[in-house]
Amino acid sequence: MNTTYNRIAGTGLERLAALSDGLFAIAMTLIVLEIHVPSRHAIGSEKALWSALVALTPRIVTYLMSFLTLGIFWVGQQTQLNQFARTDRHLAWIHLAFLAAVATMPFSTGLLAEFTTFRTALLVYWVNVFFLGGILYASWVYAERAGLLKESASREVSAAIKRRILVAQTLYAIGAALCPINTYWSIGFIVLVQLNYAVAPRIPGLARLTS
């Protein structure tokens, strides 16, 4: 019986994880490049240096927000990979699409850092996050239907993974919806949501919902 190429392509789960780690590391490094050291020729005193550093605050905030975003999605992807017994060509391409969205984070971060008060920049950033969450959700749904999960991946595990993605995306959408009021409100809300997912203690009232 002949073996078709599509049956054996993209079956290296460990290679997919290695590629993901490398691309996340690059993206998490590139976003810091949006924080530029003040020009030496423009600084003539301690006060001027402090003023220049304060002016960098929006860029620092967007960097921290994006670092948290990438960290959360890296954990989310690794959680899924740890539950996969194997992969196939289709699942590999789903994750390559996910990594394509990861690779655009430096651009959306730079755009938001440069145009912090512009709603369009905030919406572009949110669309980037939306694609990350949507593709990660599609990855789990496909793996579940294709029988690629480990036996230990129970219905409770599956429900928890899908619920976490859906709730997070809903909260990100709420944050984006605040931009007509003020983009800083949107950014502040998104950062709070990320901190709730990344560190303890969690925001009161969200612990059960987001766990």
Stockholm file with secondary structure:
# STOCKHOLM 1.0

chainA/1-211         MNTTYNRIAGTGLERLAALSDGLFAIAMTLIVLEIHVPSRHAIGSEKALWSALVALTPRIVTYLMSFLTLGIFWVGQQTQLNQFARTDRHLAWIHLAFLAAVATMPFSTGLLAEFTTFRTALLVYWVNVFFLGGILYASWVYAERAGLLKESASREVSAAIKRRILVAQTLYAIGAALCPINTYWSIGFIVLVQLNYAVAPRIPGLARLTS
#=GR chainA/1-211 SS CCCCHHHHTTCCHHHHHHHHHHHHHHHHHHGGGGSCCCCGGGCCSHHHHHHHHHHTHHHHHHHHHHHHHHHHHHHHHHHHHHHBSCCCHHHHHHHHHHHHHHHTHHHHHHHHHHSTTCHHHHHHHHHHHHHHHHHHHHHHHHHHHTTCBCTTCCHHHHHHHHHHHHHHHHHHHHHHHTTTTCHHHHHHHHHHHHHHHHSSSCCTTTHHHHC
#=GC SS_cons         CCCCHHHHTTCCHHHHHHHHHHHHHHHHHHGGGGSCCCCGGGCCSHHHHHHHHHHTHHHHHHHHHHHHHHHHHHHHHHHHHHHBSCCCHHHHHHHHHHHHHHHTHHHHHHHHHHSTTCHHHHHHHHHHHHHHHHHHHHHHHHHHHTTCBCTTCCHHHHHHHHHHHHHHHHHHHHHHHTTTTCHHHHHHHHHHHHHHHHSSSCCTTTHHHHC
//
